[in-house]
């Protein structure tokens, strides 16, 4: 059975509602940045990395071992996460440790997870 979206069967524009919605829309550049942020969450490896970093900071070797993914692949995904400001890193000698950038990352993740589990 096909899911159909109900279409409006009238030609009346509710000007007050449209105006209110238009005034509440963020600038296009902000919406673009938000869309880019949500794209970062569109990869299961990155989601696994974020979940792992909920527990503690980890280095590339740790994450690679945990996920059974090459260090190169982990490094690439960490770079994407870092560019999106979802993770941060710190150096301790020759080892670079990664952690979640802030509590917003957990909140975004948990909101999405709660939505999926409803």
C-alpha positions, 0 to 999 in steps of 0.5 A, a space after each residue: 500500500 502506497 503512502 500518499 501525502 494529502 494535498 490541499 484541495 483549496 486555493 486559499 493562501 492564509 496570509 497571516 500564517 505564511 507571513 508568520 512562517 516567513 518571518 520566523 525562517 532563519 537566513 538562507 546561509 544559516 539554513 544551509 549550515 544547518 543542513 550541512 550539519 545534519 548531513 554529517 549525521 548521515 553516516 553510520 560510521 560517524 554515528 558509531 564514533 560519536 557513540 564511542 566518544 560518549 564514554 571517553 576520549 579516544 585515539 584513532 587506534 582505539 576507535 579503529 579497533 572498536 569499529 574494526 575499521 582502518 585507521 585511515 577511514 577513522 581519521 577521515 571520519 574524524 576530520 569530517 566530524 572535526 570540521 563540523 565542530 562535533 569533535 575536538 582533539 588534544 595532543 599528549 606526546 605523539 598521541 592525539 585524543 578525540 572527544 565530543 566538542 560539547 554537550 550539544 552533540 549529546 543533546 542532538 544525538 539523544 533527540 534524534 535517537 528518542 525520535 527514532 525510538 518513539 
